[in-house]
Amino acid sequence: MAANNSHSNTNNNIVSADESILIHFCGGIPSKQVPTNIDTILTCEKVLEICINYIQYIVYGREKIGQIYGQKYLPTFGLVACPEEVIWIPLNHIFKKNTEKERKYKLRVRFRPPADQFHDNIMCEYLFLQTMDDFLMGPLGKDPELESKTLFGLLQIAFMIPTTLPLNSATLVDEKFKSRNFKVWNFTKFISREVARRFISQPLVDHFWVYKTIKERIHKYKRHSPPVPLGYYKKELYRLLMEAVPKYCFEEYRVSTVTVKGIEMSSVNLCLYKENGMLDGLYYGEQYQCSLKDIYTIKLNKPKDLSDKKWQVMIDVCNGPPKILLFEEEGLAESFITMIQGYFKLCVRYDTCLCRELQTTGSRISTELKSFGPIGRHTAESYLEDSLSVTETTIGWFLIHESLTNFGQYEAVCRFKINQSERQSDSMNAKKLIKSGIIEYLDATEFRLKMDGIEKTFGNCIELRRHLTNEFGQQVCPRNLSRVADIHDDFQVEEDYYGCDTSQEDVKSTVSISLPIIKDDLTDMILIPDKNPLVLKYEVYFKTEKMMLVELQSEEGAYAKSFREGFEKLIKWYRIKDSCFLKFYNLVLDPQFSVLMEYVPDKDVLTYVCNKSPTVAQMVHIMDQIIKILIITERAKIFHGNLRLRKFMVFPSQNADFVTIKLGDPGISSYFDTLSLEYKGNVERTPWLSPERRTNLRKITSESEVYAVGTTFCELLYRNDQFHELLNLGTNQNIQTYLDKNKQLPQPAFLAESCVESITDDPEGKSYVPEAKDVLNIVWKICLRCWAEDETDRPTTTDLLNDMKELKDKADAIEADTIFETIQNVAYDIGIPKQKNERKGNGQKRAELTKLFHKHLQNKYLAESCIDLNYIKKMGSGHFGSVWEGRVRAPETDLQQLDKNANLWTTVAVKRIKHLGSDRRSLYKEVVTACELDHPNIVKLFYLSIGPINPGKEKDRYDPLMLIMELMNQGSLSSYAKKLGNLHSPELVSHMLRILLDVAVGMVYLSGKGMVHRDLAARNILLTKDEDGKITAKVSDFGLARMTEDNYRFYRGKASEELPLFCMPPECLAIDELTSKFSSQGDVWSFGTLIWEAFSNGDTPRSALNLPKIDGLELLEKYKNKYRLPKNIFMSQAVYGLMEKCWNMEQRLRPPFVDLVQILNRFLQDPQTLLYV
């Protein structure tokens, strides 16, 4: 399809190729260069705007420009990289000068409407050009799904379409209509070879008959009476093509999928519109996974290290494990995500961003403005009128929507505040009460509002919305309406598109008792305690199945009507997602209104958290499920209206560590909504009612539901819903007056308390550890956001779900919630057996646990009361811990003599290890073993004890276990070497060699015990001076040591550990299947580095190499290329030669510590030869 001559030179001025990107188009439209050397940031979204502005004149002609609505159809277009046309460019991609490889792209309609939704608009007109190209010369014509008979019929229509632009859809196809001019010998140049081969096997004969048949069909079209517009044939060609090849515009990706069976290669694609007879949704090959509406959020995780070249896409779906896909290329992963996001935007929710990582600036601004998509003036005004009709107060309304015609522009449509009399008298002049203004986005910090000829500038979205609220009243938000943008009309799907996912077995189970049953059919009735006085619940059996009978205890008709309405909502929700809502079985014929429901084994969530004391991680997972259930009700536009913990029921989960929750019916809350706020039932539920609902109880919106969720989360924090009692309100006060005055519930006291530092402050150990308290504080902040007075300031459900994602990661990383549980875990990891009668939350006391430590460790455990440590005098810090100076006394010391006799206290060093994570148990075994070590060149470990996890004002999180060691009064070898300075005399060299000999002797002892140090460095060699002035070196810091196992001479540690790279041997830097190897020969390599530090004035390898940001793999490559720490002028060749022996890449060729002791002894016999020249 070629453009006519009038548009052949529409390109901008030619610019340098390295300063622009080249955009190709369909239908023969001339390519366009878009400069990248401009002042503003050039994103893919901006390029699409430029392209649409460019093609609209060519496709439509200038006379229809005002009716094109390019902004409306912008989300349907995309840029695909040429020439492969496989990777689509994300809308947030930034084009930079001299950074694009190919720098050639093609504009295509990426998201097509259903086959029967082909209309006269810029999207469909360009889509027609695109399908014509793909059909005649591209992949569509050779698709095997396109049968030859259908293909030939389509060719007859295609050859009738002219080649010039614009292709006016209103043009009549009659005898005057000019179709393309083709002859018997040249018509094959308009089609691809693959298409031609399907009809032409004998060139001469087949050419003639194909040509003649097509020519006759075109003349028949022209002679049709009455004449048919060209638009009819264009629609027919599109419809027939889509019916023949329903996968057109639905991309397929070959990826690795992570399932319960493991990692499998699979093709992943979308099916929509039921055009191919399959369920609509996401597929792995032929296997259905979920519908679009089941998708909550998508996260793109980049490779964690250089060895893992997989980009992980995690799709969070409704009440099920996330779908995990692994992509070989980042571009393919982003293409897949943007495909899901695009169809979700057009078919489900225009105003929802599934993936934060790929959110565009336009999407972010629309979210902050609470803006509708592109909608017409009539639609906007109808929304305002609908809002006024349900409002009992004298308020006005306004809404913000994207412009239909101008890119990057918004419109504010406002309805003035009026009183009731004006509403009635001015109903005929309603249009006069509506005014509109233009909102322009200037830059990251400024917005301009033009209204009534006046311009005002605002610093951010909040200021702008506040101004409109003060001027006109409340804002109409898109999340309370199903139709957010006019483009939804072009992507309409059948009503059951997001229908019930109930399995066939569930349907049969429901049908089996579809007829009403009588109460006599129910057996083994047991009353279930419930606080609701209007309802009785029973555990019953119907035949062999356990169910729950719910009886309404009031005969008033309004109660029964409200009760029935609540169950109607529940049935609708259950049909959408049966795994998230209680199952309704049937009505029971009884004088009391009764229903049979799914049996709830663990009762409601509030009862569960009060009885079971779930962990912080378990509570966060419950919150996550609440948000996901709320999203389902919001998307269905069927709001609950009575959300609280007692409405969520607990069920066992496949994961034993967590539970599954389901939402029950709202009860008779709709009846309470008809009563005054002062009614007793409404007073009790006031904390869950948003400010706007307290004004109008029947106003249930997404925002009011989010407010209720905030209070529901607050229930979890308090583990109580009786806020009147919690607040100690007197008889003259109620919860309504408290909230009117204070606006929100108070923060739980335990969150405001500072961290506990001593056993005397918390003898039972019930205080939360800092990590748990951090998570709960984030939950509290979420509550505060949900309780925002202005409903438009409350977070969306998608915002909450993204918050939950991050919160779950933090909560899952918590090993123990409380101080007591932390110490209890220490006891188990050390080897203390669990007590038979122990139950979580109702078992051992802190004092009992201390006795167990004494019993298991005997004289190696020291109680906290025997330690004098104020965390003021810090002696040093390492990669894995810190050391303070303190004092200890023997447990049997007479307490009355302590103040009188200072000699009863012994000065010691107290080592605290930073949080260890999953390696703690193996470390504890090593530490307990280290208590038994006794050697003059090993720092003596006197006692083990338990201390605070955040000592003093430390920001770091420390392990509870304290190591009480002998105090080394001369500090580390690193600092000592700096004090000595250059080793310029035989005496200094001999002195340093004796220190190194002490270290080697100590390591002989350690290696003989089968222990690997893993962090042998000058900072971990401590020195002490005795009364005679003799300096002795001792090996310290067993924070990294591990016991080697039986026949294995190396320890395999996780690659993710924080390790001092420059002290590590090369075999530990290699990442092979995410593991590293540690051995005694590795300590020899580290000893070579230690010698280098001792003879380099205490300088560190990192500073000497000037490589502050190097990673392990890069350092390994340097070692393989024979790079070593340099020899400085103060080292003799003999000393440096010893280092080189230690630095041999072959472990077996490194000298063992026994040999190193002999070598150092020989050096000491003639230190003169070790002086540098």
N, C-alpha and C positions, 0 to 999 in steps of 0.2 A: 504494500500500500504506500504509494508515494505522495508526498505533499505537492500542492500545486506551486507554480512558479512565484506566485505573490508572496510566498512564505519561505522561499528557498534561501534567503539571506537574512534570516532573523537572528542569527548568532550575534552575541555581543562582540566587542572588539577583541581580536585575538590576543591572548596573553601567553607568556612563557609556560611550557608544559610543566615545569617544576613549580610553578606558582598557581596552578589550577588543577581541577579535576574535570574529566570529560564525561558527560552524561549522554548516553544513547537512549533513543526512544523507539517505540513501536510505530508501525504504520508508515514508515518512511519519513517520519518527522526529522528534520535536520538535528544533528547532535548540538550540544551546547557546552561551552566551557564555563565553569564556575570558578572564579578566582579565590584562592585561599590566602592571599596576602592582603587581607582586609583587617581593619582595626577590631571589629567584633569577632567573637568566637563563632566559627562556622561549624554547626552541628549537622548531622544527617537530617534532623527535623527541619532545619532552616533550608537545606538544599531541596528538600521535597516541596517546601513552599515556593521556592524559586522556580522549580520545574513545573508546578501546577500553574503558576502565573504565566509561564512561558507557553505551555501547550494549549491553554484555554482559548487563545486567539486563533490558533491553528485548527483545533478540533471543532470549535463552535462558530467562530467568526465574531467580530466585534459587536454585532447588533444584540447578542444574547449574553454579554459579559455580566450584566447585573443579575442574571438569573442562574449563574453557574454554581454558586455556593461552594467554592473550593475548600474553605475551611471545614465545612461539614464532611467532606469526603477525604480529607487529608489522611485519616487513620487507615484507609484502605490501601494506600500506596506504599511502596517500599523501593529501596535501592539494592540491587543485587550486583555483586562483584563480577566483572567480566574477565576472561571470556567464559569461565566454567558455568557461571550463573547457578552456583550452589550455595554460597555463603551470603546471607542477607546482612546488611549493615544495620546495627542497632540505632535507634533514633537518637540516643544520647552520644553516639560516636562523634568525636571532634576531628575534623579534617585539618591537618597542619601542613605547612609548607615543607616540602622535601621529605615527608615521612611516609607517604602512601606508595606502596610498591607498584601496583598496576595503574592506579589512579584512573581507571576506566570503570564506569558503572552503567547500569541500565535501569531506567524507570519502568516499573511494572506494577499492575494492580496485584497485590499480594493476597488480599483477603476478598474473595468473591462472594456475592450474595447467592441465594438459592436460584435454581434454574428458572423459576417463575417470577423472579423479582428483577427483571431487566427493564429499566426506565430511562427516560430522557434526562441524563445528568452527566457530569464530567467523568464520574467513575465508570459508568456503563459504556459511555462513548469510547473512552480509552480502552476499557476492557474488551470491547468489540474489536478494536484495532489489534490488540494483543492476541486475542484468540484467532483472528484471521492469520496473523503471522505464524502463530504456533501450529495452526491447522494446515496452512498451505506449504510453509517452508520449514517448520520447526518440529518438535517432538510429538505434538498432539496428533498430527496426521498419520504418523506411523505407530501410534499406540495400538497394541494388539487387541484391546477391548473395543476398538472402533471397527465394527463389521464393515465389509466391503460394500454391502448394499446401502448402509447408512452413510458411508463415506461418499459414495457416488451422488446420493441425494443432496448432501451438504455442498459438494462441489458445484452443483447446479445453481445453488443460491449464491455461493461465494463468487462465481464468475460473473454474476449479474451486478455485484456491488462495484461501483466505479472506483477508480484509483485516486481521484482528487479529493481534497479536503476543503471545507468541512463536509461531512456526510449528513446532510439535514434529514432528520428522521421524518419530517412532515412532507418531504418530497414524494409526489405520487409516482408510482411505477406504472407508466402507460407507454404508448407508442413514442412519446416525446422524450421518455427517460433515456439518458445516455449511460449505458453500461460500458464496461471496459471493452476495448477493441482487441479481439484475439482472433487468430486465423487457425486453419487446420494444422499448419506446420509449426506455429509458434506458441500454442496455448500451454504447452508443457513447461515453458520457462517460468510460468506463474506458480508452479507447484514443485515440491521436492522430488528427488529421484525415487525415494521410498514410496511416495504416494503414486507416482507415475507407474512404477513397476507392478502395482496391484491391478492395473487395468490394461496395460500395454505390454503384451508379450510379442506380438507381431507388429512392428512399427507402422507399416503402411496401412494395413487394414484397421488395426485398433485405433490409430490416430483418427482416421476418418469417422468411424462409428462413435467414438467418444465425443469428438468435436460436434458431430451432427446431433447427437442426443442432447448435449448441453445447450446447443444453439436453439433447438426446438423448445426446450423447457423454458429458456429465458423469454422467448417470444410468447409463450403461453402465459407467463407471469405478466408480461406487458399488456396482453389482450384481456386480462381479467376485468370483469365488469361487476360492480364499479371498480375503478382503479384502487389499488391497495397502497398505503404509504410504505416508504422504504423501511420505516421503523418496524413494521410487522415482520418483514423478512429477516431483519437483524435479530429481533427477539427469537424468531423461529430457529435461526442458525445457532444462537447461543443456547437455547433450551435443548435442542437436539444434541448438541455437542456435550452439554453437561449431563444429560441422561445417558449418553453413550460412554462418557469417560467421567464418572462422578468424582474421581480423585484429583481432577484438575484443580490446581491452586492449593492442594493439600500436600505439603512436603513430607517426605519420608527420610528418616535418618537411621543410619546403621550405627548402633552404639552397643555398649556393654550395659546390660541391666542387672542390678543387684536384687536378687530374690532370695527366698528361703532356701532354694536349691543351690545357691551360690551365684557366681558371676557368669552370665550367659550373653552371647552375642544375639542381637535381635534387631529387627526393623521396627522403628517407632513412628507412628503417624496418627493423624486425627481423621475421624469420619464425622461429618455433619450433614444435617438436612435430610437424613434418611434416604438420600438419593440412590444409595447402593443396597438398600434393604438391611443395613446393619444398624445396631444401636449407635447413637451418637456419642462420641467421646474419644478417649485416648486408648490406643491399642499397642500391644507388643505383638507384632506379627498379626495373627488372627485372634489373639486373646484380648478380650475387653478388660480394661483396667478401671476406668472411672469416667464420669461425665465431666464436661467443662465446669459445671456448677459445683461439682465435688471438690474442685481445687481451691485451696485457701491461699497459699503463698508458694513462691518458688525462690530458691536460694542457689546462687552460683558460688561454688567453693573452688578456689584456685589450688593447683598442686601444692602440697605442703613442703616438698623438697625437690631437688633437681632430679632425683631418681624416679619420681612418680610423675609421669607426664599425662595425668588424667585430670580433666576438668569435671568436677562433680556437680550435677544438677539434682537438687533435692526438691521434690514436689510434695508439699504437705497437703494431704487430702482428708476428706471428712471421715473422722472416726476410724482411722486405719493407719497402718504403718506408712511412712513416706515412700514415694516412688523415687528410687535412686538410679540415675543414669550417668554413665561415665563416657566422656567424649575425648577423642584424641586431639582435637583442636579447640582452642578457645572460641574461634569464630563460629564453628559449628554449634558449640554449646549456646552461644549468644543467639544464633539464628533460631535454634529450637525454642529457646525461652521466649523470644519476641514473636514467634509464630503462635504459641499458646496465649501470650498476652494480647496479641492482636485480635484473635477470634473471641477471647474472653471479653474484651472491651466492646466488641460489636454485638455479641450475642447474649452476654450475661449482664455485666455492669460496666458502663462506660467510664465511671468515675473511680474505678478500683485499679490500683497498680499492684500486680502480683509479685514483682521482683524489684526490691529497693535498689539493687546494684545497677539496674538498667533503667531507672526512672529518669525521664526527661525533665528539663527545666519547665516546659509547658505543663506537664502533668503535675509537677510539684506545686506550681503556682495555682493551678486549678484546685488542687486539694486544699491549699491554704486559704483560698478564697471561698471554699465550699461552693464551687461553681458547677452549674449544669454544663453539659456539652453544648454544641451548637444547636439551638432551638429557635423557632420562629417567634415573632411577637405574640401571635395568637396563643401559642402554647404557654408562653410565659404568663400572659394575663389570666389564662384559665387556671393556672396553678395558684395565682394570687387570690382569685375569687374563691377557689375551693378552700384555701386557708382561712379566708374571712368568714366563710359560711359555717365553719366548725368552731369559731372562736366566740366566746361569750363576752369577752372583755373588749373594751374600746381601744384596740391597738391596730397599727398598720403592719404591712408586710413588705418585704422586698426580696428579690432574688437576683443572683448574678449568673450569667450564662456566657459561654463563648460566642463570639460573633459568627454568623453564618457566612459572611463574605470576606472579612478582613482578618488576615493571619495575625496571631499574637494580640488580639484585641478582645475585650470583654464588654458586655453591656449590663448595666444595672437597671432593672425594671422595678419601680416602686409604687406602692399603693398607700395613699395618705391615711393617717389616723382619722377615724370618724366615730361619732357616737351613734347610738341606736336610731335616733330620730333621723339623722342625716342619712343613715344607711337606707332607710325606707323611702325618704323623700327624693333622694338623689340616685335612685336605682336606674333611672333613665339616663342619667348623666355620668354613669360610672367611668366612662372613658376619660372624663375630665379629671378624675381623681388619680389617674395613673400617669406617671412621668418616667422618663428613662434618661440615662446618661451613659457616656462612653468611658471605659476604664482602659488606660494604656499602661503597659508594663515598660518602664523606662530602663531600668537596670536592676541589679541585684537588691537595691535598697530603696527604690522609688517607684511609686504608682501615681498616675495622674487621673483625676476624675473630672470629666467635662459634663456639666449639667446646667441647663438654663443659661448658657452663655458664660458660665463662671467656671474657672479652672482651679482645682485644689490639688496640692501634692501631698502625698503621705509616705512615710518612711518604710512602711511594711504593710502586709495584708491585714494584720490585726487592727492597725490604726484606721485603715480604710473601712473595714467592716464595722468598727465601733462608731465611726461617723455616720454610716448609713443606718445603724441601729438607733442612734440618738435622734436622727432626723425622721425616720419612717417606721421604726418598730422592729419586729422580729424578722429573722431571715428564714426563708423557705429553703431547706437543705435537700439536695438530690437524693440522699440515702433513704429518705422516707417515701420516695416515689419510684415506681418500676421503670418509667420511661424517662431517662435522663437526657437523651439526645435524639433529635429527629432521625438520625441515621438508623436507629433501631427499626424503623419502619421498613427499610430496605433489607434488613437481615432477620425479618420475622421468621419464626419457626413454629412448628406445631406446639399446641399447648402442653402436650405430654412429653416434650423434648427433655425436660428435666424431671420426668415422672418417677414413679416409685421404683426403688431398686430392690423391692422385696423379692425374694427367691420364690420359685414355684412351690417349694415345700411349705413356705410360710403361708402362701395363699391357700393351699389345701387345708392347712391347720385351721385357718380362720373360717373357711367354708364349712368345716366339719361341725361347727356349732353356730352356724349362721342364723338359725331360728332362735327366737327368745327361749330361755330356759326358766324353769321354776325353781324356787329356793329349795324345794325338797330334793332336787337332784344333787345338791351340794352336801358333802360329808365332811366330818372332822373339822367343824368350825372352831377356830381358836381366835379370841379377841387379840388384836394388835394394838398396843398402847399408842395413842396419838393425841396431840395437844389441841387439835381442832375440835371444838365442842359440837359443831354442826355435822360432823362426819364420824361414822364408825367404820373401822376396817377389821376384816377377819381373814385369817389364813384358812383356806378351804381347799377341798379337792373336788374337781369335776371329773368323774370317771377316774382316771389314774394320774391326771395332771394337776400339780399344785398351782393354785391361783390365788388372787386377792379379791375379796368381795368388799366393795365400797358402798356404804349406805348413807343417804342423806337423811338427817334426823329432823328435818323441818318439813311441814306439809304446805308451807306457803308457796304459792305458784311462782313468785318471782325468784325464789331460791332454786327451784327445780329448773326453771328456764335458764338461769345463769349457769347452773351445774351442767346442763345439757350443752350449752354453748361452749363451755370449756372443753368438753369431751369431743365436740366437733373439731375444735382446733387441734386437739391431740391426734385425732384420726388423720387429719390432713398432713400434719408433720410426719406422722409415722409412714404415710404413703411416700413421702419424699425421701426419708432416710430412717429405715426401721431400726437401725442399730443405735440411734441416738435418743429415741423416745419410747416411753412405756407403751406396751401393746394393749390395746383395748379389744377384749374378746366379744362381749355381748351385753345386752340388757338382761336383767333378771326380773321376772314377773313377780312383783311383791308390792304390798301397799306402800312401803317406803321406796323411794326412787333408788334403785340399786344397779350397779354395773360390775361386771367381772373384768379384772385387770390382770396384767402380768404380775406374778409374785415377786416381791422384792426381798431377797435373802438378808441383805445387810442394812435394811432400812434407809433413811435419808442421809444425806451427806453430813448434816450437823450432828446427828446422833452418832454417825460413824467417827467423826473427828473427836468427839467428846469421849467415846468409849475406847477407841483404838490408838489414840495419840499418834497419828501418822507423822512421818518425817517431813521436813521442809520440802524435800524433793517430791514426795507424794502429794503434798498440798498444791505445789506448783503445777503438777500434772493434772490435778483436778481443775484448777483454774483454767488451764489450757483447754480442757474439754468443754468447760462452760462457755468459753469464747467461741469455740467451733460450733457448738449448738446454737449460740446466739446468732452466728452468721447464717445458719440455715433458716432460722425464723425470719431474719431480716431480708434475705433474698426472696423468701416466699411471701413477704409482706403480710405475715400473720404473726402479730406480736403477742407475747405471753401476757404481759400486764401485771404479773404477780411473781416476778423472779425473786427467789431467796433460796438459801441452802436447803430448806425443808422440801422444796419442790424438785430437787435433784436426788435421784435414787442411786444407790450403790450396788454394783454387781461385780462378781469376780472377773478378773482379766486373765488373758493367756499369759501375760507377764506377771508372775507371782508377786513382784515388788510393787505393783500398782493396781488400781481398781478401774473399772469402767463405770461411768455415770450416764444416767438417762434422765431426761426431763419429763416430769409428769404434767398433769392438767393444771390449769390456773385456779381450779376450784370455783367459788362463787364470787370471784373478784369483780366480774362485770356487774354484779348486783351492787356491790359496795361502791362501784364507780358512779352509781346513780344517786347515792346518798351524800350527805354533807361531810366535809372533812372532819367535823367534830364527832361523827359517829364513832363509837368505841372501836369497831373493827378497823376503821381508817386511821384512828389515832395510833393503834399498835403498829400498823405497817407504814407509818410516816417516814421512817429512815430510808425506806426503799423508794419513796415517791419523790420524783424530781420537783424542783420549784415550780415548773410550768404545770405539772400534774396536780400540785396542791392548789393551783388556781383553777384548773379544769381537769378533773379526775379522768375524764374520758379521752383526754389527749395522750394517746399512747404512740410513741414514735421510737425510732432507732435511738435517738438521743436519750429519751427517758429510760429505755431499756439499758443503755450503757450506764446511766446513773445508778440503776438498781444493781447492776453488776458490781459497781464500786462498793456498795453496801454489802453485797454478798461476799466479796473478797474480805471486807472488814470483819464479817462474821467468822471467816476462817482464821483471821489473826486473833480475834478475841476467843474463838471457840465458844461462842455464845451469841444468841440473838435477842436477849432480853436487855436492850439498851437502857430502858428506863431504870432497871435495877443497877446496871453497871455504872450509870452516871449518878446514882444516889439522889435521884430527883425526889423532892418532897411531895406532899399531898397537894400543894398549891401549884405544882409545876407538872407539865407533861412534856413529852418528847417534841411536840410541835413547837412549843414556845422556846425550847432549848435550841432547836435548829433555826428558828426565825432569828434568834439572837446571835448564835455562833456559826451559822451557815453549814457546819459539818460536824461529824462525830470527832471526838478527841483521839489523838494518837495513843495506841496501847502503851502502857507505862514501861513494859520491858524493852520497847524499842528506843525509848528516850534514855535508858540507863547506860552508863559507861561500862566498858568491858571490865569484867571481874579479874582481879590480879592475884588474889590469894585465897587459900582454902578457908581462911577465917571470914572472908567476905561472902563466901558461898559454900558453906559446909556440905550441902547436898549436891552441888555441882549441877544445878538445874538451869543455870544461865546459858544462853545461846553462845556458841562460838562466833567470832567475828564474821566468818563467811556466811553462816546461816543468818546472822543479824543483817548483814548487807542485803541478802536476798529479800528478807522480810521488809526491810526499809524500802526497797524498790517496789514491792507490792503496795506498801502504804502510799508511795508517791503515785502509783497507778490509781489508787482509790481517790486521791486528791484531784487528779486530772478528770476522773469520771464524775466527780462532784462539782465541776465548774458551774457557776451560776448561769452563765450564758451557755445555752445548749449547743451552740455552734462551736464553742471552744472545747467541747469534750472530744476525746479521741474516737476515731472510727473503729469498727470491729477489726478491720485490717491492721490498723495501728496497734491495737491490743494484741493481735495474734503475733505480729512481729516482735513486740515486747516480750511475749511469752516464749518465743523461740530463744532469745538471748537469755531469758531468765531460767529456762529449763537447763541450758548448758551450765550455768553457774550453779544451779541447785543440784544437778547430777554429780557435780564435782565435789560436793560436800561429803566427807567421809563420816562425820558424826555431827549431830545438831547441837548438842549441849556439851558443857565441860565434862560432866560425868560420863557421857557416852564416849567422848574422846579418850578419857583415861581408861575407860573400860576396854576400848579397842587396843590401847597400848598393852594392857594386861594380857589380852588374848594373843597379841602378836609376839609378846615376849615368851609366851608358852604357858601362861596360867590357864588351867582348864575352866570351862564354863561350869557354873554351879547348876545342879539339877533343878533346883526350885526357882531358878532365875527367870523372870519374865520382864520384858522391856517395859520400863516405866514403873514397875512395881516389884523391884527385886532388891539388889544389893544397895547398901548405903555407901556413902563415900568412905566412912571410917572402916567398914567391912572390907572394902576394896584395898585400903591401905594395909590391912592385916594380911591379905592375900599376897601383896607385894613382898612383905616381910617374910612370909612363909616360903615363897618360891625363891626369892633371891637371897634369903637369909641375911648375913652380915653385909651384903653388897647394896642393900637398899637403905636409903636415908630419908626419913620423913621431912617434910617441908619445914616443920617446926625446929629442926636441928640445923637449919641453914640461915645464915645472915647475908642477904643479897639484896641490895637496893638498886641494882642495874644503873649505877652512876659511873663507876670506873670501868670503862670498856677497854679491854686490852688489845682487841683486834677483830677483824672480820675476814672471812674467806668466802669462797664461792658457795659453800654449803652451810655456813654457820657463823656464829660470833662467840667471843669469849669475854667474860667479865671476871673481875677479881671479887672474891667473896670470902666468907668465913664459915666453917662448919664446926660442930661439936659432936662428940660421941653420943649416941642415944642414951647411954646410962648416966650421963653427966647430971650431977645434982643441980637443979635449976636455981636454987637459992644462992649457989656459989658463982653463977655466971657473971654477975655484975661486979663481984668482988675480985675475981681472979681472971684476968684477961688471958692467961696461959691456957685456959680450958678451951679456947678457940684456936683453930688451925686455919691459916690463910691458904686458900686454894684458888684454882682457876675453874670457872663453871662454863662448860661448853654447851651452847644451845644450837641445835641443828634446825635449819630451815625446813619448811614443810616438805615432807618426803613423798607423799602420794602412795602409789601402789607398791613401791619398793621397801616400804617400812618394815615389813616382817623380816625380810632377809637381812636388813641392816640391824634390827634388834638382836637377831641371833649372833651377828658378828660382835655387837657391843657387849652382850652378856659374856661371850667368849673372851673378849678383850679384858674384862674384869679379872680374868685369871692370868693374864700375861704378867710376867715379872722378869724384867731385864733392865740393866743399867742404862741401855740406850733406847729404851721405849718409855714414853711418857706414861707414868703410872695412873691408871684409872681407879680411883678409890671407891666411889659410890655411884649409884644411879638414884635419881629422884624424879619427882613430878613437879613441873612448874607451870606458870601462866603461859598461854600461847602468844600473847602480845605483851611481853615484858616492858615495863617503863613506858617510854614514848615511842617505842619502835613501831615502824609502819609494817615491817615484815612479819609474816606469820611463821611462828616457830613450832616445832614439834614439842609435845608436852614433856618428853623425856629429857632430863638434864643429866649431863655427864660431869661429875665432880672429879677433877684431876689435880695432880700435883702442880704447884705454881713454879713456873720457870722464870727466874728473876732477870734474865738477860734478853728476853724477847726472842724474835725469830732470827734465823740466819740471814734472811733478806735484809732486815734493818741493821744487823750486826756488820754485814759486809759493806754496807754503805758507810758505817762509822769507821771501819778500818781503812777504807780508801784503797789506793793502789798497793798491791803486794810487791813492794820494791826491794825487800830484803829477805835473806834466807830465813830469818826468824819468823816473819809474817807468813811466808809460804809454808813453813813447817807447821805453824799454828793453824792455818786453814786446812792443811792436809790431815791433821789430827781430828779436826771437826768432821771432815769428810769420811775419815776412817770410822769414827763413831757411828755415822749414818750407815755406812756399809755393813758394819757389825750388827747394828740393829735390824737391817733388812735381811741379813742372813738368818737371824732369829725368826723374823716374821715369815720368810719364805719357807723355813723349816717347819713352821706350824701350818703350812698350806694356805697362807693368807696373802691376798693381793691388795696393795695399797691404792693404786689407781690415781693418786693425786700427790705423788712425791715431788715436792718443789721446795724451794728455799723458804717460802713463807710457812711451810708446815714442819720445818726443822726448828725446834725450840732449844734454847741454850740456858744453862744455869751455871752459876759460879759458887763454888763451895767456900768454906772459911779460909782455905789455903790459897784461894784465888784461881783454882783450876777451872777451866771452862769445859763443860761436858755437853755434847749434843745428843738430843733424843728425838726420835721420830714421833710425830703426833698426827692428829686429825685422821681419825678412822671414819669420817663421814662418808667416804667413798669405798671403804674396804668391803670385800665380800669373801666369803669362804669358797674356795674352789671345791668342786664336788667330786668325790670318789675318784674315778679314773680320768676325769676331764681336767686338763691343766690350764683351762681358761674359763672365764666367766662371760656369758653372753648378756650384755646389757642393752637397754633400749636406746635407739639412736636419738630419741627426743630429749635425753637427759642433758642438763646444763653441765657441760664439762669444760675444763680449762684446755683449750685446744693445743696450745704450744707446749704443754707438758705431756701430751698424749702421744703414744707411739703410732706409727702409720697404720698398723693393723686395726687400731681403734677408730681411725678416721674413716675407714672404708665402710660404706653402708651396703650390706648384702642381705636382702630380705629383711630390712629394717633392724638388723642386729649388728653388734660390734663385739670384738673379741678382746678380753682383758686377761693378762697372764703375768707371771713373775718376770718373764723376759721383757714385758712392756714396762715394768718398773725400772728395769735396767736402762731402757731408753730415757726414761724420765730422770734417772740418776745422772746421765750424761748432761742433760739440760741443767740439773742442779749444780753440777761442777761449773758449768759455764756461768751461772748466776754468781757463784761464790768468787770466781776470778774476774767478774765484770762489775765490781763495786755494787753488787746487789741489783743491777739493772734487770729489767724483765725482758723476756724474748719478744713480747708484743711491741714494746716501745723501741727495742733495738731494730726490729724488722720494719717498723713503721707501717704495720698492716692492721689497723684497728678494726676493719670491717670484713676481713677474710673469713670464709667459712671452711668447714672441715674438708670438703672435697677439693677446694682450691689449694689448700695447704698440702693435701696428699699429693696432688699433681706436682707441686714444687719439690716435695721429697723424692718423688719418682725421677725427677729431672736432676737429682743429686744436689739439690739446694739444702744447705745446712746453716745453722747459726754461725756467724762470721768469727774468725779468730781475731782478737784484738791485740794490741801491742804489749799488753801486760801478761799474755799467756806464753808459756814456753811451748815448743813443738811437742814435747813429751806429754804435757797436760792435755793439749788439744788433740793429740793422737789418741789418748784414752777416751776422750769424748767421742771421737769418730768411731771407735770400736763399739761404744754403747749405741751409736746411731746407725748401726748396720740395718739395712732393710730386711735382711734375713734374720728372723728371731733366733734361730739355732746358732748363728755365728756371733751373737752378742755374748760377752763374758758373763758368767753367773756371778752373784755377789760374793761367793767364796773366793773366786779368782780376783775380784776387784779388791778384796781385803789384802790379798798378797801383793798385788800391784802397788797399792797405796803404801804398804809397809816398806817396799823397796824404794819408793820415792822418798820416804822419810829418812832412809839411811844416807841419802846424798841430795839434800834439798838444793845445794848450790847449782846442780845441773838443771833445776827446774826454773831458774830465773830467766826472764826474757832478755833478749839481747837488743 
